[in-house]
Protein backbone atom coordinates (compact mmCIF):
# COMPACT_ATOMS: atom_id res chain seq x y z
CA UNK A 1 0.00 0.00 0.00
CA UNK A 2 1.40 3.39 -1.01
CA UNK A 3 1.46 6.68 0.79
CA UNK A 4 -1.55 8.94 0.91
CA UNK A 5 -1.24 12.31 -0.84
CA UNK A 6 -0.87 14.08 2.51
CA UNK A 7 1.79 11.66 3.77
CA UNK A 8 3.75 12.03 0.54
CA UNK A 9 3.62 15.83 0.77
CA UNK A 10 4.75 15.78 4.40
CA UNK A 11 7.63 13.48 3.48
CA UNK A 12 8.69 15.88 0.70
CA UNK A 13 8.34 18.81 3.12
CA UNK A 14 10.61 17.14 5.70
CA UNK A 15 13.18 16.44 2.98
CA UNK A 16 13.10 20.09 1.84
CA UNK A 17 13.35 21.37 5.42
CA UNK A 18 16.53 19.34 5.87
CA UNK A 19 18.13 21.51 3.19
CA UNK A 20 16.38 24.88 3.61
CA UNK A 21 16.72 27.01 6.75
CA UNK A 22 16.07 30.67 7.41
CA UNK A 23 18.73 32.91 8.93
CA UNK A 24 18.51 36.50 10.17
CA UNK A 25 20.09 37.69 6.88
CA UNK A 26 17.91 35.46 4.66
CA UNK A 27 14.76 34.24 6.44
CA UNK A 28 12.57 31.45 5.07
CA UNK A 29 9.40 32.20 3.10
CA UNK A 30 7.13 29.30 4.07
CA UNK A 31 3.97 28.55 2.06
CA UNK A 32 0.93 26.63 3.24
CA UNK A 33 -2.25 26.05 1.28
CA UNK A 34 -5.63 24.45 1.65
CA UNK A 35 -8.28 23.82 -0.96
CA UNK A 36 -9.72 27.27 -0.35
CA UNK A 37 -6.96 29.50 1.07
CA UNK A 38 -3.22 30.12 0.83
CA UNK A 39 -0.96 31.46 3.58
CA UNK A 40 2.67 32.57 3.67
CA UNK A 41 5.07 33.52 6.45
CA UNK A 42 8.60 34.83 6.60
CA UNK A 43 10.39 33.04 9.44
CA UNK A 44 13.77 33.51 11.11
CA UNK A 45 14.55 29.90 12.09
CA UNK A 46 17.47 30.76 14.37
CA UNK A 47 15.15 32.64 16.76
CA UNK A 48 11.94 30.87 15.77
CA UNK A 49 10.15 34.15 15.06
CA UNK A 50 7.70 35.05 12.32
CA UNK A 51 8.77 38.38 10.81
CA UNK A 52 5.84 38.86 8.41
CA UNK A 53 2.74 36.92 7.39
CA UNK A 54 -0.13 37.17 4.93
CA UNK A 55 -3.03 35.01 3.85
CA UNK A 56 -5.96 34.94 1.47
CA UNK A 57 -8.33 34.97 4.46
CA UNK A 58 -7.66 38.69 4.98
CA UNK A 59 -10.44 41.12 4.14
CA UNK A 60 -9.18 42.73 0.91
CA UNK A 61 -8.42 39.30 -0.62
CA UNK A 62 -11.66 37.48 0.20
CA UNK A 63 -13.82 36.50 -2.73
CA UNK A 64 -10.99 36.61 -5.26
CA UNK A 65 -10.20 33.76 -7.64
CA UNK A 66 -7.66 31.46 -5.94
CA UNK A 67 -4.79 32.08 -8.37
CA UNK A 68 -5.22 35.86 -8.28
CA UNK A 69 -5.50 35.80 -4.49
CA UNK A 70 -2.21 33.86 -4.27
CA UNK A 71 -0.41 36.51 -6.33
CA UNK A 72 -1.88 39.25 -4.14
CA UNK A 73 -0.80 37.39 -0.99
CA UNK A 74 2.74 37.35 -2.39
CA UNK A 75 2.67 41.10 -3.04
CA UNK A 76 1.18 41.83 0.39
CA UNK A 77 3.80 39.65 2.07
CA UNK A 78 6.61 41.40 0.18
CA UNK A 79 5.26 44.77 1.32
CA UNK A 80 5.15 43.62 4.96
CA UNK A 81 8.61 42.07 4.68
CA UNK A 82 10.07 45.35 3.39
CA UNK A 83 8.50 47.12 6.38
CA UNK A 84 10.21 44.55 8.65
CA UNK A 85 13.55 45.17 6.92
CA UNK A 86 13.71 41.93 4.90
CA UNK A 87 15.02 42.12 1.32
CA UNK A 88 16.04 38.53 0.49
CA UNK A 89 14.46 35.22 1.49
CA UNK A 90 14.84 31.48 0.96
CA UNK A 91 11.71 29.97 -0.65
CA UNK A 92 10.20 26.93 1.09
CA UNK A 93 7.43 25.50 -1.08
CA UNK A 94 6.30 23.22 1.74
CA UNK A 95 6.34 20.01 -0.27
CA UNK A 96 3.87 21.40 -2.80
CA UNK A 97 4.66 21.31 -6.50
CA UNK A 98 6.08 24.62 -7.77
CA UNK A 99 3.06 25.15 -9.98
CA UNK A 100 -0.24 27.00 -9.98
CA UNK A 101 -0.95 28.92 -6.79
CA UNK A 102 2.50 28.29 -5.28
CA UNK A 103 4.17 29.74 -8.38
CA UNK A 104 1.68 32.65 -8.43
CA UNK A 105 2.53 33.49 -4.82
CA UNK A 106 6.28 33.33 -5.55
CA UNK A 107 5.90 35.54 -8.64
CA UNK A 108 3.82 38.03 -6.65
CA UNK A 109 6.47 38.18 -3.92
CA UNK A 110 9.19 38.77 -6.53
CA UNK A 111 7.04 41.46 -8.11
CA UNK A 112 6.70 43.07 -4.68
CA UNK A 113 10.49 43.28 -4.39
CA UNK A 114 11.60 40.18 -2.50
CA UNK A 115 14.70 38.43 -3.83
CA UNK A 116 15.01 34.64 -3.96
OpenMM code with the backbone's topology and positions (N, CA, C; nanometers):
from openmm import Vec3, app, unit

residues = "UNK UNK UNK UNK UNK UNK UNK UNK UNK UNK UNK UNK UNK UNK UNK UNK UNK UNK UNK UNK UNK UNK UNK UNK UNK UNK UNK UNK UNK UNK UNK UNK UNK UNK UNK UNK UNK UNK UNK UNK UNK UNK UNK UNK UNK UNK UNK UNK UNK UNK UNK UNK UNK UNK UNK UNK UNK UNK UNK UNK UNK UNK UNK UNK UNK UNK UNK UNK UNK UNK UNK UNK UNK UNK UNK UNK UNK UNK UNK UNK UNK UNK UNK UNK UNK UNK UNK UNK UNK UNK UNK UNK UNK UNK UNK UNK UNK UNK UNK UNK UNK UNK UNK UNK UNK UNK UNK UNK UNK UNK UNK UNK UNK UNK UNK UNK".split()
positions = [
    Vec3(0.0840, -0.1176, 0.0000),
    Vec3(0.0000, 0.0000, 0.0000),
    Vec3(0.0886, 0.1240, 0.0000),
    Vec3(0.0590, 0.2187, -0.0874),
    Vec3(0.1401, 0.3394, -0.1011),
    Vec3(0.1024, 0.4460, -0.0004),
    Vec3(0.1722, 0.5554, -0.0089),
    Vec3(0.1459, 0.6684, 0.0791),
    Vec3(0.0225, 0.7447, 0.0328),
    Vec3(-0.0460, 0.8046, 0.1277),
    Vec3(-0.1548, 0.8940, 0.0905),
    Vec3(-0.0936, 1.0231, 0.0362),
    Vec3(-0.1720, 1.1045, -0.0279),
    Vec3(-0.1243, 1.2306, -0.0839),
    Vec3(-0.0668, 1.3189, 0.0254),
    Vec3(-0.1344, 1.3249, 0.1385),
    Vec3(-0.0871, 1.4078, 0.2514),
    Vec3(0.0445, 1.3558, 0.3061),
    Vec3(0.0541, 1.2244, 0.3256),
    Vec3(0.1786, 1.1663, 0.3775),
    Vec3(0.2944, 1.1912, 0.2828),
    Vec3(0.2701, 1.1791, 0.1530),
    Vec3(0.3752, 1.2025, 0.0537),
    Vec3(0.4205, 1.3480, 0.0564),
    Vec3(0.3263, 1.4417, 0.0696),
    Vec3(0.3625, 1.5832, 0.0768),
    Vec3(0.4430, 1.6125, 0.2021),
    Vec3(0.4020, 1.5566, 0.3155),
    Vec3(0.4752, 1.5784, 0.4398),
    Vec3(0.6157, 1.5195, 0.4327),
    Vec3(0.6308, 1.4079, 0.3665),
    Vec3(0.7628, 1.3483, 0.3481),
    Vec3(0.8513, 1.4400, 0.2628),
    Vec3(0.7944, 1.4936, 0.1540),
    Vec3(0.8690, 1.5883, 0.0703),
    Vec3(0.9053, 1.7125, 0.1499),
    Vec3(0.8108, 1.7611, 0.2319),
    Vec3(0.8344, 1.8809, 0.3121),
    Vec3(0.9495, 1.8584, 0.4104),
    Vec3(0.9515, 1.7448, 0.4762),
    Vec3(1.0614, 1.7140, 0.5695),
    Vec3(1.1948, 1.7094, 0.4958),
    Vec3(1.1950, 1.6524, 0.3776),
    Vec3(1.3182, 1.6444, 0.2982),
    Vec3(1.3667, 1.7849, 0.2596),
    Vec3(1.2750, 1.8715, 0.2197),
    Vec3(1.3104, 2.0091, 0.1841),
    Vec3(1.3624, 2.0842, 0.3061),
    Vec3(1.2955, 2.0662, 0.4201),
    Vec3(1.3353, 2.1374, 0.5423),
    Vec3(1.4728, 2.0945, 0.5921),
    Vec3(1.5180, 1.9757, 0.5523),
    Vec3(1.6529, 1.9338, 0.5870),
    Vec3(1.7573, 2.0154, 0.5139),
    Vec3(1.7188, 2.0753, 0.4028),
    Vec3(1.8130, 2.1512, 0.3192),
    Vec3(1.7924, 2.3020, 0.3283),
    Vec3(1.6715, 2.3461, 0.3616),
    Vec3(1.6378, 2.4880, 0.3607),
    Vec3(1.6163, 2.5360, 0.5035),
    Vec3(1.6895, 2.6420, 0.5416),
    Vec3(1.6722, 2.7009, 0.6745),
    Vec3(1.6820, 2.8521, 0.6619),
    Vec3(1.6050, 2.9218, 0.7424),
    Vec3(1.6065, 3.0672, 0.7411),
    Vec3(1.7060, 3.1211, 0.8417),
    Vec3(1.7779, 3.2247, 0.8044),
    Vec3(1.8733, 3.2906, 0.8926),
    Vec3(1.8275, 3.4358, 0.9116),
    Vec3(1.8898, 3.5091, 1.0020),
    Vec3(1.8509, 3.6503, 1.0168),
    Vec3(1.8756, 3.7317, 0.8891),
    Vec3(1.9802, 3.6968, 0.8119),
    Vec3(2.0090, 3.7690, 0.6880),
    Vec3(1.9126, 3.7288, 0.5767),
    Vec3(1.8802, 3.5995, 0.5702),
    Vec3(1.7909, 3.5458, 0.4665),
    Vec3(1.6885, 3.4543, 0.5309),
    Vec3(1.5774, 3.5099, 0.5808),
    Vec3(1.4762, 3.4245, 0.6436),
    Vec3(1.4033, 3.3375, 0.5403),
    Vec3(1.3267, 3.2425, 0.5915),
    Vec3(1.2573, 3.1451, 0.5073),
    Vec3(1.1153, 3.1936, 0.4782),
    Vec3(1.0771, 3.1895, 0.3499),
    Vec3(0.9395, 3.2202, 0.3097),
    Vec3(0.8686, 3.0854, 0.3003),
    Vec3(0.7825, 3.0587, 0.3958),
    Vec3(0.7128, 2.9302, 0.4065),
    Vec3(0.5704, 2.9441, 0.3532),
    Vec3(0.5300, 2.8511, 0.2682),
    Vec3(0.3973, 2.8547, 0.2059),
    Vec3(0.3131, 2.7384, 0.2571),
    Vec3(0.1876, 2.7659, 0.2840),
    Vec3(0.0928, 2.6629, 0.3238),
    Vec3(-0.0364, 2.6891, 0.2486),
    Vec3(-0.1008, 2.5841, 0.2010),
    Vec3(-0.2250, 2.6049, 0.1281),
    Vec3(-0.3272, 2.4997, 0.1648),
    Vec3(-0.4519, 2.5376, 0.1502),
    Vec3(-0.5630, 2.4450, 0.1651),
    Vec3(-0.6387, 2.4480, 0.0333),
    Vec3(-0.7501, 2.3790, 0.0269),
    Vec3(-0.8279, 2.3815, -0.0961),
    Vec3(-0.8842, 2.5206, -0.1250),
    Vec3(-0.9060, 2.5980, -0.0201),
    Vec3(-0.9724, 2.7271, -0.0353),
    Vec3(-0.8791, 2.8465, -0.0179),
    Vec3(-0.7805, 2.8360, 0.0690),
    Vec3(-0.6959, 2.9496, 0.1071),
    Vec3(-0.5481, 2.9195, 0.0830),
    Vec3(-0.4670, 3.0255, 0.0886),
    Vec3(-0.3222, 3.0123, 0.0825),
    Vec3(-0.2632, 3.1103, 0.1834),
    Vec3(-0.1590, 3.0670, 0.2523),
    Vec3(-0.0958, 3.1464, 0.3576),
    Vec3(0.0547, 3.1451, 0.3355),
    Vec3(0.1216, 3.2515, 0.3772),
    Vec3(0.2669, 3.2568, 0.3668),
    Vec3(0.3222, 3.3324, 0.4873),
    Vec3(0.4388, 3.2880, 0.5327),
    Vec3(0.5070, 3.3518, 0.6451),
    Vec3(0.6529, 3.3680, 0.6109),
    Vec3(0.7153, 3.4688, 0.6683),
    Vec3(0.8601, 3.4831, 0.6598),
    Vec3(0.9122, 3.4585, 0.8004),
    Vec3(0.9984, 3.3554, 0.8133),
    Vec3(1.0390, 3.3042, 0.9439),
    Vec3(1.1902, 3.3086, 0.9589),
    Vec3(1.2362, 3.3596, 1.0735),
    Vec3(1.3774, 3.3514, 1.1114),
    Vec3(1.3911, 3.2256, 1.1967),
    Vec3(1.4488, 3.1188, 1.1396),
    Vec3(1.4546, 2.9899, 1.2090),
    Vec3(1.5527, 2.9886, 1.3256),
    Vec3(1.6521, 3.0763, 1.3258),
    Vec3(1.7474, 3.0760, 1.4371),
    Vec3(1.6797, 3.1207, 1.5665),
    Vec3(1.5888, 3.2185, 1.5585),
    Vec3(1.5148, 3.2640, 1.6757),
    Vec3(1.3779, 3.2001, 1.6869),
    Vec3(1.3277, 3.1450, 1.5755),
    Vec3(1.1940, 3.0867, 1.5768),
    Vec3(1.0850, 3.1917, 1.5758),
    Vec3(1.1111, 3.3050, 1.5100),
    Vec3(1.0145, 3.4149, 1.5057),
    Vec3(0.9601, 3.4351, 1.3647),
    Vec3(0.8320, 3.4667, 1.3584),
    Vec3(0.7703, 3.5052, 1.2321),
    Vec3(0.7876, 3.6556, 1.2164),
    Vec3(0.8498, 3.6958, 1.1051),
    Vec3(0.8771, 3.8378, 1.0809),
    Vec3(0.7627, 3.9057, 1.0057),
    Vec3(0.6967, 3.8315, 0.9169),
    Vec3(0.5839, 3.8858, 0.8409),
    Vec3(0.4948, 3.7693, 0.7985),
    Vec3(0.3678, 3.7964, 0.7815),
    Vec3(0.2738, 3.6919, 0.7395),
    Vec3(0.1609, 3.7541, 0.6592),
    Vec3(0.1024, 3.6741, 0.5714),
    Vec3(-0.0133, 3.7175, 0.4929),
    Vec3(-0.0916, 3.5934, 0.4520),
    Vec3(-0.2196, 3.6128, 0.4261),
    Vec3(-0.3035, 3.5009, 0.3848),
    Vec3(-0.4233, 3.5483, 0.3058),
    Vec3(-0.4811, 3.4581, 0.2292),
    Vec3(-0.5963, 3.4943, 0.1466),
    Vec3(-0.7241, 3.5077, 0.2291),
    Vec3(-0.7162, 3.4815, 0.3589),
    Vec3(-0.8326, 3.4971, 0.4461),
    Vec3(-0.8557, 3.6431, 0.4850),
    Vec3(-0.7562, 3.7293, 0.4579),
    Vec3(-0.7662, 3.8694, 0.4985),
    Vec3(-0.8701, 3.9423, 0.4140),
    Vec3(-0.9280, 4.0446, 0.4722),
    Vec3(-1.0444, 4.1122, 0.4145),
    Vec3(-1.0275, 4.1586, 0.2695),
    Vec3(-0.9212, 4.2265, 0.2310),
    Vec3(-0.9176, 4.2728, 0.0914),
    Vec3(-0.9049, 4.1601, -0.0116),
    Vec3(-0.8655, 4.0403, 0.0322),
    Vec3(-0.8417, 3.9303, -0.0616),
    Vec3(-0.9561, 3.8294, -0.0672),
    Vec3(-1.0540, 3.8432, 0.0194),
    Vec3(-1.1655, 3.7483, 0.0199),
    Vec3(-1.2469, 3.7614, -0.1069),
    Vec3(-1.2956, 3.6491, -0.1561),
    Vec3(-1.3816, 3.6500, -0.2726),
    Vec3(-1.3079, 3.6541, -0.4047),
    Vec3(-1.1754, 3.6599, -0.4011),
    Vec3(-1.0986, 3.6608, -0.5263),
    Vec3(-1.0822, 3.5185, -0.5776),
    Vec3(-1.0529, 3.5058, -0.7064),
    Vec3(-1.0200, 3.3758, -0.7644),
    Vec3(-0.8903, 3.3288, -0.6977),
    Vec3(-0.8774, 3.1980, -0.6736),
    Vec3(-0.7661, 3.1465, -0.5936),
    Vec3(-0.6288, 3.1848, -0.6483),
    Vec3(-0.6085, 3.1761, -0.7784),
    Vec3(-0.4791, 3.2085, -0.8373),
    Vec3(-0.4444, 3.3556, -0.8227),
    Vec3(-0.5433, 3.4419, -0.8439),
    Vec3(-0.5220, 3.5857, -0.8276),
    Vec3(-0.4962, 3.6202, -0.6817),
    Vec3(-0.5690, 3.5555, -0.5910),
    Vec3(-0.5497, 3.5795, -0.4486),
    Vec3(-0.4092, 3.5399, -0.4061),
    Vec3(-0.3562, 3.4305, -0.4616),
    Vec3(-0.2215, 3.3857, -0.4270),
    Vec3(-0.1188, 3.4901, -0.4685),
    Vec3(-0.1332, 3.5472, -0.5870),
    Vec3(-0.0410, 3.6511, -0.6327),
    Vec3(-0.0496, 3.7740, -0.5419),
    Vec3(-0.1701, 3.8098, -0.5018),
    Vec3(-0.1877, 3.9253, -0.4135),
    Vec3(-0.1298, 3.8992, -0.2746),
    Vec3(-0.1411, 3.7751, -0.2272),
    Vec3(-0.0802, 3.7393, -0.0985),
    Vec3(0.0711, 3.7578, -0.1073),
    Vec3(0.1308, 3.7171, -0.2187),
    Vec3(0.2742, 3.7354, -0.2388),
    Vec3(0.3141, 3.8815, -0.2353),
    Vec3(0.2369, 3.9665, -0.3026),
    Vec3(0.2670, 4.1104, -0.3036),
    Vec3(0.2510, 4.1708, -0.1645),
    Vec3(0.1435, 4.1324, -0.0960),
    Vec3(0.1183, 4.1830, 0.0387),
    Vec3(0.2287, 4.1392, 0.1344),
    Vec3(0.2721, 4.0148, 0.1223),
    Vec3(0.3796, 3.9649, 0.2072),
    Vec3(0.5093, 4.0392, 0.1796),
    Vec3(0.5392, 4.0661, 0.0533),
    Vec3(0.6608, 4.1398, 0.0183),
    Vec3(0.6570, 4.2803, 0.0786),
    Vec3(0.5419, 4.3427, 0.0736),
    Vec3(0.5263, 4.4768, 0.1321),
    Vec3(0.5521, 4.4732, 0.2828),
    Vec3(0.4962, 4.3740, 0.3511),
    Vec3(0.5150, 4.3618, 0.4960),
    Vec3(0.6586, 4.3243, 0.5304),
    Vec3(0.7215, 4.2447, 0.4450),
    Vec3(0.8609, 4.2065, 0.4681),
    Vec3(0.9519, 4.3284, 0.4561),
    Vec3(0.9265, 4.4128, 0.3562),
    Vec3(1.0065, 4.5351, 0.3391),
    Vec3(0.9935, 4.6226, 0.4634),
    Vec3(0.8723, 4.6319, 0.5176),
    Vec3(0.8499, 4.7117, 0.6381),
    Vec3(0.9262, 4.6540, 0.7570),
    Vec3(0.9467, 4.5209, 0.7575),
    Vec3(1.0208, 4.4552, 0.8654),
    Vec3(1.1709, 4.4539, 0.8381),
    Vec3(1.2128, 4.5089, 0.7231),
    Vec3(1.3552, 4.5166, 0.6916),
    Vec3(1.4116, 4.3946, 0.6217),
    Vec3(1.3258, 4.3143, 0.5584),
    Vec3(1.3709, 4.1929, 0.4896),
    Vec3(1.3736, 4.2196, 0.3391),
    Vec3(1.4870, 4.1922, 0.2764),
    Vec3(1.5020, 4.2124, 0.1318),
    Vec3(1.5101, 4.0797, 0.0569),
    Vec3(1.5814, 3.9810, 0.1157),
    Vec3(1.6044, 3.8527, 0.0486),
    Vec3(1.5559, 3.7389, 0.1375),
    Vec3(1.4981, 3.6364, 0.0761),
    Vec3(1.4455, 3.5215, 0.1493),
    Vec3(1.4880, 3.3917, 0.0807),
    Vec3(1.4682, 3.2816, 0.1519),
    Vec3(1.4836, 3.1475, 0.0963),
    Vec3(1.3420, 3.0930, 0.0802),
    Vec3(1.3082, 3.0422, -0.0382),
    Vec3(1.1709, 2.9974, -0.0648),
    Vec3(1.1542, 2.8518, -0.0218),
    Vec3(1.0552, 2.8270, 0.0630),
    Vec3(1.0202, 2.6926, 0.1092),
    Vec3(0.8802, 2.6623, 0.0562),
    Vec3(0.8725, 2.5782, -0.0447),
    Vec3(0.7434, 2.5501, -0.1082),
    Vec3(0.6586, 2.4530, -0.0268),
    Vec3(0.7095, 2.4023, 0.0824),
    Vec3(0.6302, 2.3217, 0.1741),
    Vec3(0.5909, 2.1850, 0.1225),
    Vec3(0.6655, 2.1313, 0.0276),
    Vec3(0.6339, 2.0007, -0.0269),
    Vec3(0.5331, 2.0056, -0.1410),
    Vec3(0.4806, 2.1251, -0.1692),
    Vec3(0.3869, 2.1403, -0.2796),
    Vec3(0.4652, 2.1540, -0.4094),
    Vec3(0.4042, 2.1166, -0.5195),
    Vec3(0.4657, 2.1315, -0.6501),
    Vec3(0.4763, 2.2803, -0.6836),
    Vec3(0.5903, 2.3222, -0.7392),
    Vec3(0.6082, 2.4624, -0.7774),
    Vec3(0.5285, 2.4849, -0.9054),
    Vec3(0.3999, 2.5149, -0.8867),
    Vec3(0.3063, 2.5151, -0.9981),
    Vec3(0.1795, 2.5812, -0.9490),
    Vec3(0.1060, 2.6447, -1.0354),
    Vec3(-0.0239, 2.6998, -0.9978),
    Vec3(-0.0164, 2.8080, -0.8932),
    Vec3(-0.0867, 2.7894, -0.7823),
    Vec3(-0.0953, 2.8920, -0.6788),
    Vec3(0.0373, 2.9168, -0.6088),
    Vec3(0.1193, 2.8120, -0.5925),
    Vec3(0.2501, 2.8289, -0.5276),
    Vec3(0.3382, 2.9175, -0.6151),
    Vec3(0.3384, 2.8916, -0.7448),
    Vec3(0.4168, 2.9745, -0.8377),
    Vec3(0.3619, 3.1170, -0.8427),
    Vec3(0.2299, 3.1323, -0.8405),
    Vec3(0.1677, 3.2654, -0.8434),
    Vec3(0.2094, 3.3453, -0.7203),
    Vec3(0.2115, 3.2811, -0.6040),
    Vec3(0.2532, 3.3491, -0.4819),
    Vec3(0.4000, 3.3912, -0.4930),
    Vec3(0.4855, 3.3015, -0.5405),
    Vec3(0.6284, 3.3329, -0.5551),
    Vec3(0.6484, 3.4484, -0.6533),
    Vec3(0.5779, 3.4461, -0.7654),
    Vec3(0.5904, 3.5537, -0.8636),
    Vec3(0.5410, 3.6861, -0.8061),
    Vec3(0.4331, 3.6820, -0.7294),
    Vec3(0.3816, 3.8028, -0.6647),
    Vec3(0.4804, 3.8596, -0.5643),
    Vec3(0.5470, 3.7726, -0.4890),
    Vec3(0.6474, 3.8179, -0.3920),
    Vec3(0.7671, 3.8799, -0.4636),
    Vec3(0.8081, 3.8192, -0.5740),
    Vec3(0.9186, 3.8768, -0.6528),
    Vec3(0.8791, 4.0127, -0.7095),
    Vec3(0.7554, 4.0206, -0.7583),
    Vec3(0.7042, 4.1459, -0.8114),
    Vec3(0.7016, 4.2540, -0.7042),
    Vec3(0.6734, 4.2127, -0.5814),
    Vec3(0.6699, 4.3073, -0.4683),
    Vec3(0.8072, 4.3496, -0.4212),
    Vec3(0.9137, 4.2848, -0.4724),
    Vec3(1.0491, 4.3283, -0.4392),
    Vec3(1.1335, 4.2312, -0.3587),
    Vec3(1.0783, 4.1157, -0.3215),
    Vec3(1.1600, 4.0176, -0.2497),
    Vec3(1.2544, 3.9462, -0.3467),
    Vec3(1.3725, 3.9135, -0.3000),
    Vec3(1.4702, 3.8432, -0.3831),
    Vec3(1.4862, 3.7003, -0.3325),
    Vec3(1.4720, 3.6045, -0.4240),
    Vec3(1.5009, 3.4636, -0.3958),
    Vec3(1.5136, 3.3886, -0.5238),
] * unit.nanometer
topology = app.Topology()
chain = topology.addChain("A")
for resn in residues:
    res = topology.addResidue(resn, chain)
    for name in ("N", "CA", "C"):
        topology.addAtom(name, app.Element.getBySymbol(name[0]), res)
